Amino acid sequence: MVEDAAKNADADKEREAVVQAKQDLEAYVYQVENNISDPNVNMKLRRGDREAIETALAEAMELMELSADDAQADDLKAAQSKLKRATTRAFAHVYSQRR
């Protein structure tokens, strides 16, 4: 039994990393969706920025639909990074207009 646990320890760590990355991505997607659904923010988004965010959101959602067995933690983290880059650029422009 101890041998089985040792054999499965690496697989358990990988699965845990996938689950954590998926939860992080889901939370970030939810946050971004709430931000862009705000009419005050949405009106100030430039078309190109909005399209970049929507593309990154679609890719992230597609990855989130994969089961934990099929997903890779690195892919989920990369999708979140891509979404963060798109939103950071877009929201920096939006918030610079508030001054």
N, C-alpha and C positions, 0 to 999 in steps of 0.2 A: 504494500500500500504506500509506503514511504517512497519507494522507487517510482511509482506512478505519479505521485505528487511532484517529485523532482523533475520527471520528464515533462510534465504539463506546466511547470512553472513559467517557462518562457512563453508558451502559448497563452497562458493566462495574463501575463504582463502585456503582451501584444494586444490582446482583446480589450484589456482595461484601457490601454492607450487609445484604441479606436473609439471606445465608448466615451471616454473623456473628451477627445477631439470632436466627436459628433455632438456632444452636449454643448461644448463651447461654441461650435458653429451654429447650432440651433438658436442659442441665446443671442448670438450676434445678428443672425438673420432676422430674428424677431425685433430686435432693437432698430435695425436699419429700416425694416418695413414700417415700423411705427413712425420713425423720423420722416420718411419720404411720403407717408400718407398725410402728414400735417400740411394743410393747404398753404400755410404761410411759408413753409420750407419748399414745398413742391413748386410753387410759383417762381421761386427764386433760383431753382436749379437750372443750369444751362442744359440745353437739349443733349449735347454730347455727353455731359456728365451723367445725366439721367439715364441715357442709354447704356453707359458703362456700368452704372450701378445695377440696372435691370438685367444686363447680361451676366454680371457676376452673381447676382441673386439667383438667376435661373440655374447657373452651373452649380452653385452651392446646394440648392434644393434638390437637384438631380442626384448629387452625391449623398445627400441625407436620406434619400429613399433606399439606398443600398442597405442590406443587412450588415450587421457588425462583422459577419464572416466574410462578406465580399468587399467591404470598404478597407482602405488603408489609412492609417493615421496621418501619414505624410500628405496624402491627397486631400484629406479634410482640412489639414492645417494650411495647405497651399491655397485652397479655395477661400478660406477665411482671410488669408493675407491679401489675396487679390481683391476681395470685397473691401477690406480695410483701406487698401490703396485708393480704390475708386471713391469710396465715401469720404476719405480724408481730403482728397483734392476737391471734391464737389462741395462738401460742407465748409471747407475753408473759404471758398468763394462766397457761399451763402452768408456765413457769419461776418465776413469782411464788409458786406453790404449793409449790415445792421448799424454800423457806426455812422 
